[in-house]
Amino acid sequence: MRQFLEEGHLSVSIVHESEAAKKARIILGLDSDSREIARLSEGGVLAISNISREDDGFHLKRVGEEVVIAGANPRGVLYGVYALEDLILEGTSVSLDLRKVPYFRKRGSGLCYTDTFFDRNRFPDFSEETAAYLSRLGINQLTDQGVGGNLCDFVRSDIFPFQKPPLAEFQRKVRAMSSICRKYGIDQYIFLNEPGLPGTTADLAQYPKDALGTVARPWGGGKGGIDTTLCVSSTIVQRYLRNLMRKFVREYPDIKGVLFYNMDVSSWICTPGLCSRCKAVCTDSPDGEFNPWETQAKLVALLADAAHEKDPRFDFRFWGSTHYHGERFDKLIHAARGYNSLLSSWTGSDRTIMLPDAAEPDPTFLLSQKVSADRGLPCYMACEFNNLEAVPRSLSFPFHVIAALKRYKQWNVRNLNEIFGVEAKHNSINALVMRAFQWDPEQDPELFLTDLSRRQFGEQAGPLVYGSWVEMRKAFDAWNDLPSGPFPLEGSQFHVKIGTAIGGLPPLILPDIVDTYDSITTTLTKVEPWLAERYQEQKSQAFLDRMNLMNVHLARAALLAKKAVVVAGDHAFVGISDFRDVNGRPTCKEYAELNFAPIAVADALCRQRCDILRAYLFLTEIKRSRAVTNTPLVSETNEQYRRLISEDIGVQAHFCELLANFAKMTPCYTRTGMTMEEIVGLMADTRSKITALQKFLGQRRAESSEREATTLR
């Protein structure tokens, strides 16, 4: 409050209530620590006493010559200060009397997805400006997957001292991050995977033999997916994990808890048939299981108990639903002990940025809600409103942000948990919409977005931008009749993604695309066998038809967004700019460019994904036709495939031109959502693809000419 008033050249003192003057005061606090707030509350002037301390509600009111900001908890007071700032900046002339309580109690979110998740050396410093921005968005929990890994990334083991020590600079940055978050009323959580593969932290020969076990991974590993892992049924490994967990809680006092994700990438538990210790424990899981629920349940209990030994208030949140389903999840979630809260997506699998109208909560999510209620624990919805690996960074899809929040309320969800979240420097549309509708999901979407588009882009550009959002809604609604997650818009479905995170650009549509695509869907089916039918559908003409429909509307959205850039004001500034930095507010034109660029990338990459599916269908048809010696159909389909490659070269060239234009826009990150390094790398990769396609096409023409010459001879 003092900082804000000083910006208006007003000098104020912060004093205890007993030392304050009796008039012209700004009173901040709770009814439990302020006599004046307690008096006004008892007299009915303030309505704050009936708000739970678990909620971040506040009552902001002018009482005579005084301004009172009363909160249900300290964070509520802070939100009341933000509300007063906004009212003053907007020039609101209405009487000062605002009481607000957010509908969603916990609003967990992370930072924008970046590949620093895979490189500790590139992990950036967390700025106070970013913390202030997240706080202004009403985010009260930082739950970012990029700030995570194995416990040995954060603390050094006393049991296996030969392991590589954590990076000291990474440790410093994480401690500083959690301290800054706490200052702004944000509880930080670390994304945790265990046990880590031993070969990533030390020479395998350094581990005692009774610490090691074997897993048959669904992907990666050696022949047959075989890999060495730390055996969680081993006594010495249990000591190791307890030691690390206790040290973590002690050495990172400002971290509220962990979000425990049961397996992935570098964390696996033993396959019972390949480990005698785990075989004795896993009496229900099959011998070939790569993630038996029995050892998973024991691992959760072990880690949670160790954390609570150091701090009973430490929050151990378990996301166990992603790789367990049906009866296995039922057994796991009832057998596990010690967790303080559960996390699950409505799909029972990965999180998604949209909910189809036909969506119904998966039984796994419903069971998570029931078990949480039975045990008196919070249940969190795993969701995404801002950024996801599958879509371009800061892509605008505000209608579906609103639709998801409204549906979550209908499903009695009160706690939300984004795994990836906002890019503070972008001050994106989705983040603004998320903030408003997390507090009040019953607002009118059309009225809110019409007003927001004009405030942020101006009178001329606003309607065009709004039109681009409408087309984005139609693009996503290509999947609207599906009862479960729309895969191109769901996390970790990289083979149909329309963004560039993880794996970069779509692969070439050369003949080996069939093996590539089949390999990906086979792996996904191994991990989630209950979704086998869905993964098979991704190879069908019907799936391609949906992708084409999505692409039609993405193209229209990009066209409208580009027109908005042309008419947006170059000297007018956006109405809402919660990220405060030295560059000040972006102009309406710069903000319109940021709206356009991710939509244009989504359009370009969706077209490339459609070409992959077309190529897959042509190539598999050629193979079938050859098997039955249908030579005319082979010839016809080959010609269609050749034309597709020619067309795809044009698609790649268009994308390269788009990127080249992005490279001319500086600062490109805040105007396009992409760094110069990313743009240059994607341009180089795209040019390489064009060269490879042209070479293949030239070889095909040469082969065709040779066949014709042979026929003539």
Secondary structure, DSSP 8 states (H G I E B T S, - for coil): -HHHHHHTT-------GGGS-SSS-EEEE-TTT-HHHHHHHHTTSS--TTS-TTS--EEEEEETTEEEEEESSHHHHHHHHHHHHHHHHHT--S-SEEEE--SSSEEEE-B---GGGG-GGG-----HHHHHHHHHTT--EE--TTSEE-GGGTS--SSSTTS----HHHHHHHHHHHHHHHHTT-EEEEEE--SB-GGGTS-GGGS-GGGEEEEE-SSSSSGGGEEEEE-TTSHHHHHHHHHHHHHHHHH-TTEEEEEEE--BTTB----GGG-HHHHHH-SSS-TT-SS-HHHHHHHHHHHHHHHHHH-TT-EEEEE-STT--HHHHHHHHHH--S-SEEEE-TTSSS-BS---TT----HHHHHHHHHHHHHT--EEEEE-SS--TTS-TT---HHHHHHHHHHHHHTT--EEEESS-B-GGG--HHHHHHHHHHH-TTS-HHHHHHHHHHHHH-TTHHHHHHHHHHHHHHHHGGGTT-SS--GGGBTT-GGG-SS-TTT-S----STTHHHHHHHHHHHHHHH-GGGHHHHHHTTSHHHHHHHHHHHHHHHHHHHHHHHHHHHS-SS-B-S------TT-S-BHHHHHHHHHHHHHHHHHHHHHHHHHHHHHHHHHHHHHHHHTT-HHHHHHHHHHHHHHHHHHHHHHHHHHHHHHHHHTSSSHHHHHSS-HHHHHHHHHHHHHHHHHHHHHHHHHHHHHHHHHHHHH-
